[in-house]
Amino acid sequence: HSDEAPAAGAARLAATEQDLPTHPAFATMLRKQARMRREYMQKRAADAKEASTADRKRKLRTAVDEGRTVPTELRGEADALLAEMELNGAPGPSSSTPDLDSEYASAGVADPRILLTTSHDPSSRLVQFLKEMKLVFPNTSRMNRGGHTVKQIVETCRADGFTDLVVLQEHRGVPDGLVVSHMPHGPTAYFGLANVTMRHDIEGATNMSEAYPHLVIDNLTSKVGARVATILKHLFPVPKPDSKRVVSLVNRADLLSFRHHVYAKEKADVHLYEVGPRFDLRLYQIKLGTIDQEEVENEWVLRPYMNTASKRRAL
């Protein structure tokens, strides 16, 4: 994959930036994006309402079948829900509700395409981390940030058909942040990075395989954890069954450990070799929009200073 193709697209966009506001095609593009965003939000609201109704019907049906008292919050609408269930067919406790992760409804149709970049003026260590992360995610193109704004980069992603934008951040030369923004409408997940170890710092690190990796996702059991798993797993295409490359995402106390290995079979033994890089992720925000959109709803935000913060587990 060419690393310079996305950069050329962004440069082309920046070169014509002054002319775009007065160009009729630009106004048409803005109206189209606004319409698509509006339709997407309306569909999401309708899906959420349908899921809430199905959940209330399920609770009511369970109470009726087991001969228990109807839950207090359902007593005012119990008769209407029962009548609707008789007309439409009552959903049982195991009935499926609409998938609220509709941003990824077509994720299995084609392999993901990722644009990978950094914050402004990256240090040499962050550039090295960028190169290693490009090898971690298949079908990834690397873009030098330069003077491009976030809005320009997002427009490039949409124009060139990228499915995700991944931005690496740092503080005083130490990588400390990772942002994953799904195109074209979101969501965007913000992670803090800790304990970053590059490949050349891992003793005995083996060669990097370019095969699509198998994913091992452990202990992401809550609603927010399932959402994070959905966001991260769709950065990787579906692997072949005989792939010997493994990427692990293991949650322990809301700290998501990323590990990268290859394995080899020798008769009855299986040997595991670390490839790297390795790092830990801590989620602190999910918002229902792309990275360039500021006035969008937060789906989840870390609240570290509440009294119960030390006891809560989000993932």
C-alpha positions as CSV (number, residue, x, y, z in Angstrom):
1,H,0.0,0.0,0.0
2,S,1.2,3.5,-0.8
3,D,1.8,5.7,2.1
4,E,1.7,8.9,0.0
5,A,-1.6,8.5,-1.7
6,P,-3.7,9.8,1.2
7,A,-1.2,12.6,1.8
8,A,-1.6,13.6,-1.9
9,G,-5.4,13.6,-1.5
10,A,-5.1,15.8,1.6
11,A,-2.7,18.2,-0.1
12,R,-5.0,18.5,-3.0
13,L,-7.9,19.3,-0.6
14,A,-5.8,21.9,1.2
15,A,-4.6,23.5,-2.1
16,T,-8.2,24.2,-3.1
17,E,-9.5,25.1,0.4
18,Q,-9.8,28.8,-0.5
19,D,-11.9,28.1,-3.5
20,L,-14.3,25.6,-2.0
21,P,-16.7,27.8,0.0
22,T,-17.7,29.6,-3.2
23,H,-17.9,26.6,-5.4
24,P,-21.4,25.1,-6.1
25,A,-20.1,21.6,-5.8
26,F,-18.8,22.3,-2.3
27,A,-22.2,23.5,-1.2
28,T,-23.8,20.4,-2.7
29,M,-21.3,18.2,-0.8
30,L,-22.1,19.9,2.5
31,R,-25.9,19.5,2.0
32,K,-25.4,15.8,1.1
33,Q,-23.3,15.2,4.2
34,A,-25.8,17.1,6.4
35,R,-28.7,15.0,4.9
36,M,-26.8,11.7,5.4
37,R,-25.9,12.6,9.0
38,R,-29.6,13.6,9.7
39,E,-30.9,10.4,8.2
40,Y,-28.4,8.3,10.2
41,M,-29.3,10.0,13.5
42,Q,-33.1,9.5,12.8
43,K,-32.5,5.8,12.1
44,R,-30.5,5.5,15.3
45,A,-33.2,7.2,17.3
46,A,-35.8,4.9,15.8
47,D,-33.7,1.8,16.5
48,A,-33.2,2.9,20.1
49,K,-37.0,3.4,20.5
50,E,-37.8,0.0,19.0
51,A,-35.2,-1.7,21.3
52,S,-36.7,0.0,24.3
53,T,-40.2,-1.1,23.4
54,A,-39.0,-4.7,22.8
55,D,-37.3,-4.7,26.2
56,R,-40.5,-3.5,27.9
57,K,-42.5,-6.2,26.1
58,R,-40.0,-8.8,27.1
59,K,-40.2,-7.8,30.8
60,L,-44.0,-7.8,30.7
61,R,-44.2,-11.2,29.0
62,T,-41.7,-12.7,31.5
63,A,-43.8,-11.4,34.4
64,V,-47.1,-12.8,32.9
65,D,-45.6,-16.2,32.1
66,E,-44.1,-16.6,35.6
67,G,-47.1,-15.3,37.4
68,R,-45.2,-12.4,39.0
69,T,-46.4,-8.8,39.7
70,V,-46.0,-6.5,36.7
71,P,-43.0,-4.2,37.2
72,T,-44.0,-0.8,38.6
73,E,-42.7,1.1,35.6
74,L,-44.8,-0.9,33.2
75,R,-48.2,-0.8,35.0
76,G,-49.4,2.4,33.2
77,E,-48.8,0.9,29.8
78,A,-49.3,-2.8,30.5
79,D,-52.7,-3.0,28.8
80,A,-51.5,-1.2,25.6
81,L,-48.3,-3.4,25.4
82,L,-50.4,-6.6,25.9
83,A,-52.8,-5.6,23.1
84,E,-49.8,-4.8,20.8
85,M,-48.2,-8.1,21.6
86,E,-51.4,-10.0,20.7
87,L,-51.6,-8.2,17.4
88,N,-48.0,-8.4,16.4
89,G,-46.9,-11.6,18.1
90,A,-45.3,-11.4,21.6
91,P,-41.5,-11.4,21.7
92,G,-40.2,-13.9,24.2
93,P,-37.3,-13.4,26.5
94,S,-34.8,-14.7,23.9
95,S,-36.0,-12.4,21.1
96,S,-33.4,-10.3,19.5
97,T,-33.6,-6.5,19.6
98,P,-32.4,-4.2,16.9
99,D,-28.6,-3.8,16.6
100,L,-27.7,-0.4,17.9
101,D,-24.2,-0.7,16.4
102,S,-25.7,0.1,13.0
103,E,-22.6,2.1,12.0
104,Y,-21.0,-1.4,11.5
105,A,-24.0,-3.0,9.8
106,S,-22.0,-3.5,6.5
107,A,-18.7,-4.2,8.1
108,G,-18.4,-7.7,6.8
109,V,-19.0,-6.8,3.1
110,A,-15.5,-5.4,2.5
111,D,-12.2,-5.3,4.4
112,P,-11.6,-2.2,6.5
113,R,-9.3,0.5,5.1
114,I,-7.5,2.6,7.7
115,L,-5.8,6.0,7.5
116,L,-3.1,6.3,10.2
117,T,-1.6,9.6,11.3
118,T,-0.2,11.5,14.3
119,S,-0.6,14.8,16.1
120,H,1.2,17.8,14.8
121,D,5.1,17.8,15.0
122,P,5.6,14.2,16.0
123,S,8.8,13.2,17.8
124,S,11.0,10.5,16.4
125,R,9.6,8.0,18.9
126,L,6.0,8.7,17.8
127,V,7.0,8.3,14.2
128,Q,8.6,4.9,15.0
129,F,5.4,3.9,16.8
130,L,3.4,5.0,13.8
131,K,5.4,2.8,11.5
132,E,5.0,-0.2,13.8
133,M,1.2,0.4,14.1
134,K,0.9,0.5,10.4
135,L,2.1,-3.1,10.3
136,V,-0.3,-4.1,13.1
137,F,-3.4,-3.0,11.2
138,P,-3.8,-4.6,7.7
139,N,-4.9,-2.4,4.8
140,T,-3.5,0.7,6.4
141,S,-2.1,3.8,4.8
142,R,0.2,6.1,6.7
143,M,-0.1,9.9,6.4
144,N,2.4,12.5,7.5
145,R,0.4,15.0,9.5
146,G,2.2,18.2,8.4
147,G,-0.1,21.2,8.6
148,H,-3.3,19.4,7.7
149,T,-6.2,20.1,10.0
150,V,-8.4,17.3,11.4
151,K,-11.3,18.5,9.2
152,Q,-9.2,18.2,6.1
153,I,-8.1,14.7,7.0
154,V,-11.6,13.5,7.7
155,E,-12.7,14.9,4.3
156,T,-9.9,12.9,2.7
157,C,-11.0,9.8,4.5
158,R,-14.6,10.2,3.2
159,A,-13.5,11.0,-0.3
160,D,-11.0,8.1,-0.6
161,G,-13.2,5.5,0.9
162,F,-11.4,4.9,4.2
163,T,-13.5,3.1,6.9
164,D,-11.5,4.3,9.9
165,L,-9.2,7.1,11.0
166,V,-6.6,6.3,13.7
167,V,-4.7,9.2,15.3
168,L,-1.7,8.6,17.6
169,Q,-0.9,11.3,20.2
170,E,2.1,12.0,22.5
171,H,3.3,14.0,25.5
172,R,7.0,15.0,25.6
173,G,8.0,12.3,23.2
174,V,6.0,9.5,24.9
175,P,3.0,8.1,23.1
176,D,0.0,8.7,25.4
177,G,-3.2,8.7,23.3
178,L,-5.0,6.8,20.5
179,V,-8.2,7.9,18.8
180,V,-10.3,5.6,16.6
181,S,-12.9,7.4,14.4
182,H,-15.2,5.4,12.2
183,M,-16.2,6.8,8.9
184,P,-18.5,8.4,7.7
185,H,-20.6,9.1,10.8
186,G,-18.8,7.8,13.8
187,P,-18.5,6.7,16.6
188,T,-15.2,8.0,17.9
189,A,-13.4,6.3,20.8
190,Y,-10.6,8.0,22.8
191,F,-8.1,5.9,24.6
192,G,-5.2,6.8,26.9
193,L,-2.0,4.9,26.1
194,A,0.3,3.5,28.8
195,N,3.3,1.1,29.1
196,V,4.2,1.4,25.4
197,T,7.0,-0.9,24.4
198,M,8.3,-0.8,20.8
199,R,9.3,-3.8,18.8
200,H,13.0,-3.0,19.1
201,D,12.7,-2.9,22.9
202,I,11.2,-6.4,23.2
203,E,14.0,-8.9,23.6
204,G,13.8,-11.7,21.0
205,A,10.9,-10.1,19.1
206,T,10.2,-12.2,16.0
207,N,9.5,-10.9,12.4
208,M,6.2,-9.2,11.7
209,S,3.8,-11.3,9.7
210,E,1.5,-9.6,7.2
211,A,-1.2,-12.2,7.4
212,Y,-4.6,-11.1,8.7
213,P,-4.6,-11.8,12.5
214,H,-7.0,-13.8,14.6
215,L,-8.5,-11.7,17.5
216,V,-8.7,-12.8,21.1
217,I,-11.0,-10.5,23.0
218,D,-11.3,-11.3,26.7
219,N,-13.5,-9.9,29.5
220,L,-15.3,-7.1,27.6
221,T,-18.7,-8.1,29.0
222,S,-20.6,-4.9,29.8
223,K,-22.5,-2.8,27.4
224,V,-19.7,-0.3,27.1
225,G,-17.2,-3.2,26.8
226,A,-19.2,-4.8,23.9
227,R,-19.2,-1.4,22.2
228,V,-15.4,-1.1,22.6
229,A,-14.9,-4.6,21.3
230,T,-17.1,-3.7,18.2
231,I,-15.0,-0.6,17.5
232,L,-11.7,-2.3,17.8
233,K,-12.4,-5.6,16.1
234,H,-13.7,-3.9,13.0
235,L,-10.2,-2.4,12.5
236,F,-9.1,-5.9,11.4
237,P,-10.4,-7.9,8.4
238,V,-11.6,-11.5,8.7
239,P,-8.5,-13.8,8.8
240,K,-7.9,-17.1,7.0
241,P,-8.3,-20.2,9.2
242,D,-4.6,-21.1,8.9
243,S,-3.3,-17.7,9.9
244,K,-0.7,-18.0,12.6
245,R,-0.8,-14.4,13.8
246,V,-2.8,-13.5,16.9
247,V,-3.8,-10.1,18.4
248,S,-5.0,-10.2,22.0
249,L,-7.1,-7.5,23.7
250,V,-7.5,-8.5,27.4
251,N,-9.4,-6.4,29.9
252,R,-8.3,-6.3,33.5
253,A,-9.9,-3.7,35.8
254,D,-10.7,-1.4,32.8
255,L,-7.2,-1.5,31.5
256,L,-7.1,-3.1,28.0
257,S,-3.8,-4.9,27.3
258,F,-2.8,-5.2,23.6
259,R,-0.5,-8.0,22.8
260,H,0.7,-9.3,19.4
261,H,2.0,-12.8,18.8
262,V,2.7,-15.4,16.2
263,Y,2.7,-19.1,16.9
264,A,4.3,-22.2,15.4
265,K,3.4,-25.9,15.7
266,E,6.1,-28.5,16.2
267,K,4.6,-31.9,16.5
268,A,2.4,-31.9,19.6
269,D,3.8,-28.6,20.9
270,V,2.7,-25.0,20.2
271,H,5.3,-22.2,20.6
272,L,4.2,-18.6,21.1
273,Y,6.5,-15.8,20.0
274,E,5.8,-12.1,20.8
275,V,6.0,-9.7,17.8
276,G,5.2,-6.4,19.4
277,P,4.5,-3.6,19.9
278,R,2.8,-4.0,23.3
279,F,0.8,-1.3,25.2
280,D,-2.2,-0.8,27.5
281,L,-5.4,1.2,26.6
282,R,-7.7,3.0,28.9
283,L,-11.0,4.2,27.5
284,Y,-12.1,7.7,28.5
285,Q,-14.7,8.8,26.0
286,I,-17.0,7.6,23.2
287,K,-18.9,10.1,21.2
288,L,-21.5,9.6,18.5
289,G,-19.8,11.4,15.6
290,T,-16.5,11.7,13.8
291,I,-13.4,13.2,15.3
292,D,-13.9,16.6,13.7
293,Q,-17.5,17.1,15.0
294,E,-17.5,18.9,18.4
295,E,-21.2,19.4,19.0
296,V,-22.2,15.7,19.1
297,E,-23.6,13.6,21.9
298,N,-21.3,11.6,24.2
299,E,-22.2,8.0,24.4
300,W,-19.9,7.4,27.4
301,V,-17.5,9.5,29.3
302,L,-15.1,8.5,32.1
303,R,-15.9,10.2,35.4
304,P,-12.8,9.6,37.5
305,Y,-13.5,12.0,40.4
306,M,-16.9,10.6,41.5
307,N,-17.0,9.0,45.0
308,T,-17.6,5.5,43.5
309,A,-15.1,5.8,40.7
310,S,-12.6,3.3,42.4
311,K,-15.4,0.7,42.7
312,R,-16.9,1.0,39.2
313,R,-15.9,-1.1,36.2
314,A,-17.1,0.2,32.9
315,L,-15.8,-2.6,30.5
